[in-house]
Amino acid sequence: MADKPDMGGIASFNKAKLKKMETQEKNTPPTKETTGQKKRSEIS
């Protein structure tokens, strides 16, 4: 069928060529301290 993608590239993919990387969280959730400081600054 013409609507199916060509899977030839996936079959010949070499997983060993990938670089090892560590994930890093960029958007950390706020702590209770930071939310408390924000609430206090909004009240003032």
mmCIF file as gemmi writes it, N, C-alpha and C atoms, coordinates in Angstrom:
data_model
loop_
_atom_site.group_PDB
_atom_site.id
_atom_site.type_symbol
_atom_site.label_atom_id
_atom_site.label_alt_id
_atom_site.label_comp_id
_atom_site.label_asym_id
_atom_site.label_entity_id
_atom_site.label_seq_id
_atom_site.pdbx_PDB_ins_code
_atom_site.Cartn_x
_atom_site.Cartn_y
_atom_site.Cartn_z
_atom_site.occupancy
_atom_site.B_iso_or_equiv
_atom_site.pdbx_formal_charge
_atom_site.auth_seq_id
_atom_site.auth_asym_id
_atom_site.pdbx_PDB_model_num
ATOM 1 N N . MET Axp A 1 ? 0.837 -1.181 0 1 0 ? 1 A 1
ATOM 2 C CA . MET Axp A 1 ? 0 0 0 1 0 ? 1 A 1
ATOM 3 C C . MET Axp A 1 ? 0.887 1.252 0 1 0 ? 1 A 1
ATOM 4 N N . ALA Axp A 2 ? 0.463 2.257 -0.65 1 0 ? 2 A 1
ATOM 5 C CA . ALA Axp A 2 ? 1.242 3.483 -0.796 1 0 ? 2 A 1
ATOM 6 C C . ALA Axp A 2 ? 1.202 4.352 0.458 1 0 ? 2 A 1
ATOM 7 N N . ASP Axp A 3 ? 0.211 4.175 1.334 1 0 ? 3 A 1
ATOM 8 C CA . ASP Axp A 3 ? 0.099 5.048 2.503 1 0 ? 3 A 1
ATOM 9 C C . ASP Axp A 3 ? 0.948 4.59 3.682 1 0 ? 3 A 1
ATOM 10 N N . LYS Axp A 4 ? 1.624 3.445 3.569 1 0 ? 4 A 1
ATOM 11 C CA . LYS Axp A 4 ? 2.498 2.976 4.652 1 0 ? 4 A 1
ATOM 12 C C . LYS Axp A 4 ? 3.908 3.528 4.444 1 0 ? 4 A 1
ATOM 13 N N . PRO Axp A 5 ? 4.566 3.999 5.528 1 0 ? 5 A 1
ATOM 14 C CA . PRO Axp A 5 ? 5.929 4.531 5.383 1 0 ? 5 A 1
ATOM 15 C C . PRO Axp A 5 ? 6.95 3.436 5.109 1 0 ? 5 A 1
ATOM 16 N N . ASP Axp A 6 ? 8.071 3.826 4.528 1 0 ? 6 A 1
ATOM 17 C CA . ASP Axp A 6 ? 9.161 2.901 4.234 1 0 ? 6 A 1
ATOM 18 C C . ASP Axp A 6 ? 9.919 2.61 5.531 1 0 ? 6 A 1
ATOM 19 N N . MET Axp A 7 ? 9.973 1.371 5.962 1 0 ? 7 A 1
ATOM 20 C CA . MET Axp A 7 ? 10.619 0.987 7.211 1 0 ? 7 A 1
ATOM 21 C C . MET Axp A 7 ? 12.036 0.469 6.991 1 0 ? 7 A 1
ATOM 22 N N . GLY Axp A 8 ? 12.579 0.607 5.807 1 0 ? 8 A 1
ATOM 23 C CA . GLY Axp A 8 ? 13.916 0.107 5.498 1 0 ? 8 A 1
ATOM 24 C C . GLY Axp A 8 ? 14.998 0.773 6.341 1 0 ? 8 A 1
ATOM 25 N N . GLY Axp A 9 ? 14.875 2.07 6.59 1 0 ? 9 A 1
ATOM 26 C CA . GLY Axp A 9 ? 15.856 2.795 7.39 1 0 ? 9 A 1
ATOM 27 C C . GLY Axp A 9 ? 15.858 2.354 8.837 1 0 ? 9 A 1
ATOM 28 N N . ILE Axp A 10 ? 14.709 2.008 9.352 1 0 ? 10 A 1
ATOM 29 C CA . ILE Axp A 10 ? 14.607 1.558 10.744 1 0 ? 10 A 1
ATOM 30 C C . ILE Axp A 10 ? 15.243 0.183 10.905 1 0 ? 10 A 1
ATOM 31 N N . ALA Axp A 11 ? 15.054 -0.666 9.944 1 0 ? 11 A 1
ATOM 32 C CA . ALA Axp A 11 ? 15.602 -2.027 10.023 1 0 ? 11 A 1
ATOM 33 C C . ALA Axp A 11 ? 17.13 -2.015 10.004 1 0 ? 11 A 1
ATOM 34 N N . SER Axp A 12 ? 17.727 -1.046 9.305 1 0 ? 12 A 1
ATOM 35 C CA . SER Axp A 12 ? 19.187 -1.01 9.208 1 0 ? 12 A 1
ATOM 36 C C . SER Axp A 12 ? 19.818 -0.012 10.181 1 0 ? 12 A 1
ATOM 37 N N . PHE Axp A 13 ? 19.051 0.508 11.127 1 0 ? 13 A 1
ATOM 38 C CA . PHE Axp A 13 ? 19.554 1.494 12.089 1 0 ? 13 A 1
ATOM 39 C C . PHE Axp A 13 ? 20.528 0.848 13.068 1 0 ? 13 A 1
ATOM 40 N N . ASN Axp A 14 ? 21.683 1.494 13.293 1 0 ? 14 A 1
ATOM 41 C CA . ASN Axp A 14 ? 22.695 0.967 14.2 1 0 ? 14 A 1
ATOM 42 C C . ASN Axp A 14 ? 22.61 1.715 15.526 1 0 ? 14 A 1
ATOM 43 N N . LYS Axp A 15 ? 22.076 1.06 16.53 1 0 ? 15 A 1
ATOM 44 C CA . LYS Axp A 15 ? 21.883 1.671 17.841 1 0 ? 15 A 1
ATOM 45 C C . LYS Axp A 15 ? 23.217 1.964 18.534 1 0 ? 15 A 1
ATOM 46 N N . ALA Axp A 16 ? 24.267 1.273 18.186 1 0 ? 16 A 1
ATOM 47 C CA . ALA Axp A 16 ? 25.579 1.444 18.81 1 0 ? 16 A 1
ATOM 48 C C . ALA Axp A 16 ? 26.212 2.796 18.457 1 0 ? 16 A 1
ATOM 49 N N . LYS Axp A 17 ? 25.763 3.44 17.397 1 0 ? 17 A 1
ATOM 50 C CA . LYS Axp A 17 ? 26.325 4.733 16.997 1 0 ? 17 A 1
ATOM 51 C C . LYS Axp A 17 ? 25.786 5.896 17.82 1 0 ? 17 A 1
ATOM 52 N N . LEU Axp A 18 ? 24.753 5.662 18.617 1 0 ? 18 A 1
ATOM 53 C CA . LEU Axp A 18 ? 24.177 6.738 19.421 1 0 ? 18 A 1
ATOM 54 C C . LEU Axp A 18 ? 25.109 7.13 20.55 1 0 ? 18 A 1
ATOM 55 N N . LYS Axp A 19 ? 25.131 8.414 20.89 1 0 ? 19 A 1
ATOM 56 C CA . LYS Axp A 19 ? 25.949 8.903 21.991 1 0 ? 19 A 1
ATOM 57 C C . LYS Axp A 19 ? 25.183 8.725 23.301 1 0 ? 19 A 1
ATOM 58 N N . LYS Axp A 20 ? 25.916 8.411 24.362 1 0 ? 20 A 1
ATOM 59 C CA . LYS Axp A 20 ? 25.309 8.316 25.683 1 0 ? 20 A 1
ATOM 60 C C . LYS Axp A 20 ? 25.147 9.718 26.244 1 0 ? 20 A 1
ATOM 61 N N . MET Axp A 21 ? 23.959 10.015 26.754 1 0 ? 21 A 1
ATOM 62 C CA . MET Axp A 21 ? 23.702 11.331 27.332 1 0 ? 21 A 1
ATOM 63 C C . MET Axp A 21 ? 22.895 11.161 28.607 1 0 ? 21 A 1
ATOM 64 N N . GLU Axp A 22 ? 23.093 12.087 29.532 1 0 ? 22 A 1
ATOM 65 C CA . GLU Axp A 22 ? 22.31 12.088 30.751 1 0 ? 22 A 1
ATOM 66 C C . GLU Axp A 22 ? 21.216 13.13 30.607 1 0 ? 22 A 1
ATOM 67 N N . THR Axp A 23 ? 20.014 12.775 31.03 1 0 ? 23 A 1
ATOM 68 C CA . THR Axp A 23 ? 18.924 13.736 30.969 1 0 ? 23 A 1
ATOM 69 C C . THR Axp A 23 ? 19.042 14.711 32.125 1 0 ? 23 A 1
ATOM 70 N N . GLN Axp A 24 ? 18.714 15.954 31.85 1 0 ? 24 A 1
ATOM 71 C CA . GLN Axp A 24 ? 18.748 17.004 32.867 1 0 ? 24 A 1
ATOM 72 C C . GLN Axp A 24 ? 17.41 17.718 32.872 1 0 ? 24 A 1
ATOM 73 N N . GLU Axp A 25 ? 16.833 17.839 34.048 1 0 ? 25 A 1
ATOM 74 C CA . GLU Axp A 25 ? 15.561 18.533 34.165 1 0 ? 25 A 1
ATOM 75 C C . GLU Axp A 25 ? 15.812 20.035 34.163 1 0 ? 25 A 1
ATOM 76 N N . LYS Axp A 26 ? 15.193 20.723 33.238 1 0 ? 26 A 1
ATOM 77 C CA . LYS Axp A 26 ? 15.4 22.164 33.124 1 0 ? 26 A 1
ATOM 78 C C . LYS Axp A 26 ? 14.335 22.945 33.883 1 0 ? 26 A 1
ATOM 79 N N . ASN Axp A 27 ? 13.113 22.477 33.853 1 0 ? 27 A 1
ATOM 80 C CA . ASN Axp A 27 ? 12.019 23.18 34.513 1 0 ? 27 A 1
ATOM 81 C C . ASN Axp A 27 ? 11.656 22.434 35.79 1 0 ? 27 A 1
ATOM 82 N N . THR Axp A 28 ? 12.333 22.775 36.855 1 0 ? 28 A 1
ATOM 83 C CA . THR Axp A 28 ? 12.059 22.118 38.125 1 0 ? 28 A 1
ATOM 84 C C . THR Axp A 28 ? 10.845 22.753 38.774 1 0 ? 28 A 1
ATOM 85 N N . PRO Axp A 29 ? 10.02 21.967 39.427 1 0 ? 29 A 1
ATOM 86 C CA . PRO Axp A 29 ? 8.853 22.537 40.09 1 0 ? 29 A 1
ATOM 87 C C . PRO Axp A 29 ? 9.278 23.397 41.276 1 0 ? 29 A 1
ATOM 88 N N . PRO Axp A 30 ? 8.51 24.417 41.598 1 0 ? 30 A 1
ATOM 89 C CA . PRO Axp A 30 ? 8.883 25.295 42.704 1 0 ? 30 A 1
ATOM 90 C C . PRO Axp A 30 ? 8.779 24.575 44.05 1 0 ? 30 A 1
ATOM 91 N N . THR Axp A 31 ? 9.64 24.967 44.969 1 0 ? 31 A 1
ATOM 92 C CA . THR Axp A 31 ? 9.608 24.385 46.306 1 0 ? 31 A 1
ATOM 93 C C . THR Axp A 31 ? 8.591 25.135 47.152 1 0 ? 31 A 1
ATOM 94 N N . LYS Axp A 32 ? 8.307 24.617 48.336 1 0 ? 32 A 1
ATOM 95 C CA . LYS Axp A 32 ? 7.372 25.292 49.231 1 0 ? 32 A 1
ATOM 96 C C . LYS Axp A 32 ? 7.911 26.659 49.634 1 0 ? 32 A 1
ATOM 97 N N . GLU Axp A 33 ? 9.226 26.778 49.77 1 0 ? 33 A 1
ATOM 98 C CA . GLU Axp A 33 ? 9.84 28.059 50.139 1 0 ? 33 A 1
ATOM 99 C C . GLU Axp A 33 ? 9.585 29.121 49.07 1 0 ? 33 A 1
ATOM 100 N N . THR Axp A 34 ? 9.805 28.761 47.815 1 0 ? 34 A 1
ATOM 101 C CA . THR Axp A 34 ? 9.653 29.761 46.745 1 0 ? 34 A 1
ATOM 102 C C . THR Axp A 34 ? 8.189 30.152 46.569 1 0 ? 34 A 1
ATOM 103 N N . THR Axp A 35 ? 7.27 29.212 46.727 1 0 ? 35 A 1
ATOM 104 C CA . THR Axp A 35 ? 5.855 29.565 46.593 1 0 ? 35 A 1
ATOM 105 C C . THR Axp A 35 ? 5.42 30.431 47.768 1 0 ? 35 A 1
ATOM 106 N N . GLY Axp A 36 ? 5.952 30.164 48.958 1 0 ? 36 A 1
ATOM 107 C CA . GLY Axp A 36 ? 5.634 30.986 50.126 1 0 ? 36 A 1
ATOM 108 C C . GLY Axp A 36 ? 6.154 32.392 49.962 1 0 ? 36 A 1
ATOM 109 N N . GLN Axp A 37 ? 7.355 32.545 49.429 1 0 ? 37 A 1
ATOM 110 C CA . GLN Axp A 37 ? 7.938 33.868 49.201 1 0 ? 37 A 1
ATOM 111 C C . GLN Axp A 37 ? 7.115 34.641 48.179 1 0 ? 37 A 1
ATOM 112 N N . LYS Axp A 38 ? 6.655 33.957 47.151 1 0 ? 38 A 1
ATOM 113 C CA . LYS Axp A 38 ? 5.876 34.609 46.105 1 0 ? 38 A 1
ATOM 114 C C . LYS Axp A 38 ? 4.542 35.086 46.665 1 0 ? 38 A 1
ATOM 115 N N . LYS Axp A 39 ? 3.896 34.244 47.479 1 0 ? 39 A 1
ATOM 116 C CA . LYS Axp A 39 ? 2.619 34.621 48.069 1 0 ? 39 A 1
ATOM 117 C C . LYS Axp A 39 ? 2.787 35.826 48.984 1 0 ? 39 A 1
ATOM 118 N N . ARG Axp A 40 ? 3.878 35.839 49.773 1 0 ? 40 A 1
ATOM 119 C CA . ARG Axp A 40 ? 4.111 36.959 50.682 1 0 ? 40 A 1
ATOM 120 C C . ARG Axp A 40 ? 4.362 38.251 49.925 1 0 ? 40 A 1
ATOM 121 N N . SER Axp A 41 ? 5.06 38.17 48.794 1 0 ? 41 A 1
ATOM 122 C CA . SER Axp A 41 ? 5.359 39.37 48.014 1 0 ? 41 A 1
ATOM 123 C C . SER Axp A 41 ? 4.097 39.892 47.316 1 0 ? 41 A 1
ATOM 124 N N . GLU Axp A 42 ? 3.163 39.009 46.986 1 0 ? 42 A 1
ATOM 125 C CA . GLU Axp A 42 ? 1.928 39.445 46.337 1 0 ? 42 A 1
ATOM 126 C C . GLU Axp A 42 ? 1.011 40.144 47.334 1 0 ? 42 A 1
ATOM 127 N N . ILE Axp A 43 ? 1.043 39.716 48.597 1 0 ? 43 A 1
ATOM 128 C CA . ILE Axp A 43 ? 0.202 40.307 49.63 1 0 ? 43 A 1
ATOM 129 C C . ILE Axp A 43 ? 0.678 41.714 49.974 1 0 ? 43 A 1
ATOM 130 N N . SER Axp A 44 ? 1.979 41.934 49.999 1 0 ? 44 A 1
ATOM 131 C CA . SER Axp A 44 ? 2.539 43.241 50.378 1 0 ? 44 A 1
ATOM 132 C C . SER Axp A 44 ? 2.232 44.326 49.39 1 0 ? 44 A 1
